[in-house]
Amino acid sequence: MSPGGLRFAYRMTPWVKRLIIANAVVFILMVTLTRAGTVSFEALVTYLGFDASRILTTPWTVITYMFVHGGFLHVFIN
């Protein structure tokens, strides 16, 4: 038995930590840009979100879609 009586402990891998940080950074940037009035939330979702019908014109969305969240609760639950 390990210290503290826990048999199996959960540890975050370095890549999971990096993904969490990347999601938080993109979310903060999106909130900052939309509150500053620089760009609308809908425009950011259109630019970064995945849409199969636009894959040839926006290939980066295959990666960026995972960083687009609808709000703090959405980020937190994910």
N, CA, C and O of each residue as an XYZ file, in Angstrom:
312
protein
N       0.835     -1.180      0.000
C       0.000      0.000      0.000
C       0.885      1.249      0.000
O       1.895      1.307      0.701
N       0.499      2.229     -0.781
C       1.282      3.457     -0.875
C       0.962      4.403      0.276
O      -0.036      4.213      0.971
N       1.798      5.423      0.486
C       1.550      6.388      1.565
C       0.182      7.039      1.416
O      -0.251      7.358      0.309
N      -0.479      7.227      2.526
C      -1.802      7.841      2.505
C      -2.915      6.841      2.308
O      -4.088      7.215      2.317
N      -2.578      5.577      2.131
C      -3.583      4.538      1.999
C      -4.186      4.407      0.610
O      -5.110      3.615      0.427
N      -3.706      5.143     -0.360
C      -4.245      5.042     -1.707
C      -3.457      4.010     -2.500
O      -2.231      4.073     -2.588
N      -4.160      3.094     -3.053
C      -3.503      2.039     -3.803
C      -3.126      2.512     -5.212
O      -2.033      2.233     -5.703
N      -4.043      3.223     -5.839
C      -3.802      3.746     -7.182
C      -3.918      5.262     -7.136
O      -4.954      5.797     -6.741
N      -2.890      5.934     -7.526
C      -2.909      7.396     -7.523
C      -2.961      7.894     -8.958
O      -2.318      7.328     -9.842
N      -3.715      8.937     -9.184
C      -3.821      9.531    -10.507
C      -2.757     10.605    -10.657
O      -2.659     11.515     -9.834
N      -1.976     10.497    -11.693
C      -0.981     11.526    -11.995
C      -1.187     12.011    -13.416
O      -1.381     11.220    -14.339
N      -1.142     13.324    -13.577
C      -1.275     13.915    -14.895
C       0.033     13.783    -15.660
O       1.110     14.047    -15.125
N      -0.074     13.377    -16.899
C       1.124     13.302    -17.739
C       1.493     14.716    -18.191
O       0.652     15.615    -18.166
N       2.729     14.913    -18.598
C       3.132     16.242    -19.079
C       2.280     16.733    -20.257
O       2.002     17.929    -20.352
N       1.868     15.845    -21.140
C       1.065     16.270    -22.289
C      -0.331     16.682    -21.878
O      -0.902     17.597    -22.472
N      -0.891     16.034    -20.884
C      -2.207     16.444    -20.390
C      -2.105     17.837    -19.770
O      -2.989     18.670    -19.970
N      -1.047     18.090    -19.030
C      -0.829     19.424    -18.450
C      -0.705     20.473    -19.546
O      -1.275     21.559    -19.440
N       0.035     20.153    -20.592
C       0.209     21.099    -21.705
C      -1.119     21.399    -22.391
O      -1.396     22.549    -22.731
N      -1.936     20.379    -22.595
C      -3.242     20.583    -23.228
C      -4.159     21.439    -22.355
O      -4.883     22.296    -22.862
N      -4.126     21.207    -21.055
C      -4.938     22.010    -20.146
C      -4.488     23.469    -20.182
O      -5.318     24.377    -20.220
N      -3.193     23.689    -20.170
C      -2.663     25.056    -20.234
C      -3.031     25.704    -21.567
O      -3.445     26.863    -21.597
N      -2.886     24.973    -22.661
C      -3.225     25.522    -23.983
C      -4.706     25.885    -24.049
O      -5.059     26.939    -24.578
N      -5.577     25.024    -23.520
C      -7.001     25.319    -23.512
C      -7.305     26.559    -22.689
O      -8.116     27.392    -23.096
N      -6.664     26.687    -21.541
C      -6.887     27.854    -20.682
C      -6.405     29.133    -21.370
O      -7.091     30.154    -21.321
N      -5.240     29.088    -22.005
C      -4.690     30.261    -22.679
C      -5.597     30.700    -23.830
O      -5.897     31.887    -23.964
N      -6.033     29.756    -24.653
C      -6.903     30.100    -25.780
C      -8.234     30.641    -25.267
O      -8.763     31.604    -25.823
N      -8.779     30.039    -24.222
C     -10.038     30.527    -23.665
C      -9.887     31.958    -23.154
O     -10.742     32.804    -23.419
N      -8.821     32.229    -22.434
C      -8.582     33.587    -21.915
C      -8.414     34.579    -23.068
O      -8.940     35.691    -23.008
N      -7.693     34.190    -24.106
C      -7.532     35.055    -25.279
C      -8.871     35.322    -25.961
O      -9.156     36.453    -26.353
N      -9.683     34.292    -26.100
C     -10.996     34.469    -26.725
C     -11.873     35.404    -25.901
O     -12.533     36.284    -26.453
N     -11.884     35.221    -24.595
C     -12.685     36.083    -23.725
C     -12.174     37.521    -23.803
O     -12.965     38.460    -23.891
N     -10.861     37.688    -23.772
C     -10.265     39.025    -23.838
C     -10.612     39.719    -25.153
O     -11.001     40.886    -25.155
N     -10.471     39.008    -26.266
C     -10.768     39.603    -27.571
C     -12.241     39.959    -27.721
O     -12.572     41.004    -28.281
N     -13.124     39.104    -27.227
C     -14.555     39.387    -27.376
C     -15.001     40.515    -26.447
O     -15.841     41.329    -26.832
N     -14.462     40.577    -25.247
C     -14.838     41.662    -24.322
C     -14.265     42.998    -24.757
O     -14.862     44.042    -24.494
N     -13.116     42.982    -25.418
C     -12.512     44.224    -25.905
C     -13.230     44.729    -27.154
O     -13.008     45.857    -27.595
N     -14.080     43.894    -27.710
C     -14.809     44.285    -28.915
C     -13.987     44.147    -30.185
O     -14.390     44.627    -31.245
N     -12.851     43.501    -30.084
C     -11.967     43.318    -31.239
C     -12.609     42.401    -32.278
O     -12.537     42.661    -33.478
N     -13.223     41.345    -31.811
C     -13.844     40.363    -32.709
C     -14.999     39.702    -31.951
O     -14.972     39.610    -30.723
N     -15.997     39.252    -32.681
C     -17.133     38.597    -32.025
C     -16.805     37.133    -31.725
O     -15.954     36.523    -32.371
N     -17.494     36.598    -30.742
C     -17.304     35.195    -30.377
C     -17.655     34.293    -31.557
O     -16.963     33.312    -31.828
N     -18.730     34.632    -32.249
C     -19.165     33.838    -33.394
C     -18.096     33.809    -34.492
O     -17.889     32.782    -35.138
N     -17.417     34.952    -34.695
C     -16.358     35.002    -35.706
C     -15.185     34.106    -35.314
O     -14.601     33.434    -36.164
N     -14.843     34.099    -34.027
C     -13.762     33.229    -33.563
C     -14.124     31.760    -33.725
O     -13.297     30.952    -34.147
N     -15.354     31.419    -33.391
C     -15.798     30.030    -33.535
C     -15.787     29.629    -35.007
O     -15.389     28.515    -35.345
N     -16.218     30.522    -35.871
C     -16.204     30.237    -37.310
C     -14.784     30.043    -37.815
O     -14.531     29.155    -38.629
N     -13.855     30.868    -37.340
C     -12.468     30.809    -37.793
C     -11.714     29.608    -37.226
O     -10.908     28.999    -37.930
N     -11.966     29.261    -35.964
C     -11.216     28.190    -35.300
C     -11.960     26.865    -35.222
O     -11.330     25.813    -35.111
N     -13.279     26.896    -35.279
C     -14.079     25.679    -35.138
C     -14.089     24.837    -36.404
O     -13.950     25.359    -37.510
N     -14.253     23.545    -36.234
C     -14.221     22.611    -37.364
C     -15.567     22.542    -38.060
O     -16.613     22.434    -37.419
N     -15.522     22.605    -39.381
C     -16.704     22.431    -40.222
C     -16.238     21.614    -41.429
O     -15.442     22.089    -42.240
N     -16.730     20.407    -41.537
C     -16.256     19.494    -42.586
C     -16.430     20.067    -43.989
O     -15.647     19.751    -44.885
N     -17.438     20.897    -44.189
C     -17.663     21.458    -45.516
C     -16.624     22.515    -45.888
O     -16.519     22.892    -47.055
N     -15.849     23.001    -44.902
C     -14.835     24.026    -45.162
C     -13.409     23.494    -44.966
O     -12.479     24.291    -44.842
N     -13.220     22.205    -44.935
C     -11.913     21.623    -44.617
C     -10.821     22.026    -45.609
O      -9.662     22.165    -45.217
N     -11.161     22.216    -46.867
C     -10.149     22.587    -47.859
C      -9.717     24.048    -47.726
O      -8.587     24.392    -48.073
N     -10.594     24.897    -47.231
C     -10.254     26.317    -47.092
C      -9.758     26.665    -45.695
O      -9.106     27.694    -45.518
N     -10.050     25.838    -44.707
C      -9.613     26.089    -43.316
C      -9.044     24.811    -42.700
O      -9.629     24.278    -41.757
N      -7.916     24.307    -43.209
C      -7.376     23.031    -42.722
C      -6.902     23.070    -41.269
O      -6.857     22.023    -40.624
N      -6.545     24.249    -40.727
C      -6.075     24.349    -39.347
C      -7.156     23.977    -38.338
O      -6.846     23.660    -37.190
N      -8.416     24.012    -38.753
C      -9.498     23.730    -37.808
C      -9.509     22.282    -37.337
O     -10.161     21.958    -36.344
N      -8.785     21.398    -38.049
C      -8.671     20.007    -37.601
C      -7.987     19.963    -36.232
O      -8.230     19.047    -35.446
N      -7.141     20.938    -35.949
C      -6.443     21.017    -34.667
C      -7.079     22.046    -33.735
O      -7.254     21.783    -32.545
N      -7.423     23.215    -34.274
C      -7.876     24.315    -33.410
C      -9.261     24.111    -32.807
O      -9.588     24.750    -31.807
N     -10.087     23.236    -33.389
C     -11.438     23.057    -32.864
C     -11.435     22.626    -31.404
O     -12.358     22.960    -30.661
N     -10.407     21.887    -30.981
C     -10.385     21.371    -29.611
C     -10.108     22.449    -28.570
O     -10.249     22.210    -27.371
N      -9.716     23.628    -29.025
C      -9.443     24.722    -28.100
C     -10.591     25.722    -28.012
O     -10.519     26.675    -27.236
N     -11.646     25.521    -28.795
C     -12.794     26.430    -28.791
C     -13.819     25.922    -27.774
O     -14.279     24.783    -27.852
N     -14.164     26.790    -26.820
C     -15.137     26.427    -25.794
C     -16.206     27.501    -25.695
O     -15.957     28.674    -25.974
N     -17.397     27.085    -25.294
C     -18.539     27.989    -25.226
C     -18.615     28.820    -23.966
O     -19.422     29.747    -23.897
N     -17.822     28.529    -22.989
C     -17.844     29.277    -21.732
C     -16.988     28.592    -20.685
O     -16.418     27.528    -20.928
N     -16.904     29.219    -19.505
C     -16.054     28.670    -18.452
C     -16.503     27.267    -18.052
O     -15.668     26.378    -17.879
N     -17.798     27.060    -17.903
C     -18.304     25.746    -17.508
C     -17.921     24.684    -18.537
O     -17.571     23.564    -18.165
N     -17.981     25.017    -19.800
C     -17.591     24.090    -20.862
C     -16.110     23.710    -20.721
O     -15.761     22.537    -20.847
N     -15.244     24.689    -20.462
C     -13.817     24.413    -20.263
C     -13.626     23.550    -19.024
O     -12.882     22.570    -19.056
N     -14.295     23.910    -17.937
C     -14.144     23.208    -16.668
C     -14.577     21.751    -16.779
O     -13.878     20.862    -16.291
N     -15.707     21.497    -17.406
C     -16.216     20.132    -17.519
C     -15.331     19.294    -18.435
O     -15.114     18.110    -18.177
N     -14.825     19.900    -19.495
C     -13.930     19.160    -20.395
C     -12.642     18.818    -19.695
O     -11.762     18.195    -20.290
